[in-house]
Amino acid sequence: MRFWLGLLLTVVVFSLLVKLGFWQLSRGEAKQETELMLSHREEQAPLPLPLALERHRNEPLTGLNVSSYISPLPLVSNVTFLLDNQIYNGKVGYLAYQVVTDGAERFFLLERGFVAGTRQRSLLPDVEWLSKEQNLIGRLYQKSTNPLSTDLGLETTTPFRIQNLNIPEISEQLGFELAPYVFQPKQESWPYPQPWQPLPMLSSKHFGYAVQWFSMALAFGVLCVYVLVRALKVVQDKANVE
């Protein structure tokens, strides 16, 4: 009975390790396709925002180069946000966002950029918000969902401090709907650095994890065979003695 239980556990663990390896492999292949798409989009000329949205309405929008008229909403109402726990060039701080419109009853978030935090968490950094209407060239992105944490985590500060870029919850807070993307300007004279990390993890990391899982499965399999051979040898030696 003990032998069959051990064999069952061995098969389950080995199968799980192999399955995890193939899962990471498939994730890596999917990310590789996304990376190729992003590389292709990076080379494309910017399209007017309405045209880009129409052409790619059934596709992910991340990486699309667009041009748009941008009009910031009045700052007297709190339409600015600081995304907490961001790191850029070794510094801890925030990604600053503000609500803008393109003049066609379309409201969305514009990324102002990375702003270093202050020594005291209770003191928020000063941000130079966009205050004038202008035509901008930029790219769109959509934040991938974090399965461990999706709550907005809004603190009623000015600007609002948030823990996740949850656009539906931001829309509820504002009382009007925001488009499900962020506009990141690509301007040489932009006052703040703008990190570009469209994917939370590159395909190379997934492939690396796949190799690790397959290696663990191989090592586990070799160990199990070794233990089995030793056990059979012990049984055979006992039989010979008897």
N, C-alpha and C positions, 0 to 999 in steps of 0.2 A: 504493500500500500504506500509506504514511504517513498519507494522508488518511483512509482507512477505519479505521485504528487510532485516530486522533484522534477521529473521529466516535463510535466505540464507547466510548471513555473518557468522552467528553462525555455520552453518553446514560446511562452507568452512574452517573456522579457526579450528574447532574441527578435521575435516578430515586431515588438514595439520599437526597438532600436532601429530596425530596418525601415519600418514605416515612417519613423521620424526623419530618417535620412532622405527617403523619397519625397517626403513633404517639403523639407527644406530645398531639395533639388527643384521641385516644381515651383516653389516660391521664387527661387533664383531665376528660373527661366522666364517667369512672368515679369519679374523686375527688369530682366534684360530687355524684354520687348518694350517695356515702358521707357527705359533709358534710351533706346534707339529712337522712340517716338519723340522724346524730349530733345534729343540731339538734332533731329530733323526740324522740329519746330523752332529751335534756336536760330537756325539759318534762314528762316522765312521772314519776309518783310512784314511789318505790322499791318494789320487790317483794321478798319474802323470797328469799334466795339460791337455795334449792332450786327454788322456783317459776320464777324467772327463767331458771335453767339448763334447766329442762324445756321452757319455752315457746320458748326460742331455741336449742335443741340443734343445729339445723342452720344456724345463722346465726353471723356474727361477734359476739363478746360485747362488744366495745369500746363504751363509752358507756352501758351498762345501769346504771340506778340500782337499787341493791339495799340490803337491810338484812340484817344477820347477827349472830349471836352469835359473838364472836371470843375465842379462848383462845390466848394465846401459848405456844409450846413453851418448856421450861426453857432458860435461857441458858447453863447449864453445858455443854451440847453446843453446838457452833458452828452456829447456825442463822440467823446474820445475815450480810448481804452489803452491800458498798458498790460500786455501779456507777460505774466510773471515767469521767473526762473529761466531766463534765456542767457546763453553764453556765446560771446563773440570775441575771438582773439584773446581768450583767457580771462575776459572780464564778465562779471555777472550783472545782468540788468534786465531790460524789458524790450519787447517789440511794441512800438507805438502805432496805434491805428486810429483813424478818424472816419466818420461817416461822410460820404460825398454823394453827389448826384451827377448824372451826365446830361441833365436838362430834359430828359425824356421820361420822367416819372420812374426812373430806375435808380435805386439807392444801393450803395455797396460800400465796403470798407476799403480805404486806401491805406497802404502800409507806409508810415512815415519813416520807419527804420529802427535800428537798434539804439537804445539810449541806456547808458551805464547807470546802475543803481547808486544810491547814496549809502553812506555808512549806517545810517539809521533807517530801518525798514519803515518806520512811521512817516518818514519824509520822502515824498515822491519827487522824482527829478523834474526839472522844468523842461518842457518840450516846446520847440518852435513849430506850432501847428500851421498847416496850410491855411492861408487866410484870403487868397485872391483866386478868382476864376482864371483858368488857363487851359491850354491844350497840352496834353501830355502823351508821351509814348511809354509804354510799359508792357508788362506781361501779367497774365492771370495765374493764380494758383488756388487750389482747394486743399485745405488741410485734411490729411488722412485721420480717420477716427482712432483714438487710443482706446483699446478695449478695456484697459484698467481704469481709465478716468476720462469721463466725457462731460462732467458737470462744469458749468461755466465758472462757478466759484467766485461770483461777483462780490466785490467789496464796495460799499457806497462811498467811495472817495471821489475826488476830482483831479485827474481823470479816474474813471472806473478802473480798478485793478481786477484782473481776471486770471484764472488758472488754466483755462482751456479756451481755444478759439471756437466756441460753439455758436455758430451763426444763428440757428433757429432760436436759441435762448436769448441771444443779444436782441433779436427782432422782438421777442416778447417784452424784454425790458424797455425797448424804445417805443413800442406801440405801433410800429409799422414794419413791413417786411423788407429785409435786406436780400439782395441777390446772393446766391450760394458760392461766391468766389471773392477773392481779394485782388485788388489792383496794386501791383508793385511797380512804381515808376522806374524808368531806366534813363535817368538824366545825369549828365556829368556834374552839374552844379548842385546836386541834391545834398542837403546839409547833414544827413545821417547815413551811416553804412547800412547796407541792406543784404543780409545773409540770404543766399539762395540754396535752399536744401529742399527740393521738391519731393524727395523720397526719404522716409525715416531711416531706411536701411538700403544699402546698395546690393546689387545682385552678387557681387564678390563675397560679401559676408554670408549670404545665404548658402552659396556654394561651399564656403569654408565650414559652416555649421554642418552641412550635409556630409562632408568628408569626416568630420569629427564623429557624427552618429554612426556612419558606416564603419569607421575604425573601431569604435566601441563595440559594435555588433560583431566584428571580426575577432576582436580580442576576447569577447565574452564567449563566442563560439569555440575558439581554440582552447580556452580555459575549461569549458564544459567537456570537450572531447578528452582533454588531458585527465580531468577528474574521473570521467567514465572509464577510461582505459585503466587508470590506477585501481578503481573499484573492482573492475572485472578481474584484474590480475590478483587482487587480494582474495577474491572469491575462488579463483582457480587454484591459488596456492593452498587455501584451506581444504579444497576438495582433494588435492594431491596428498596432503598430510593424512587425511582420513582414509 
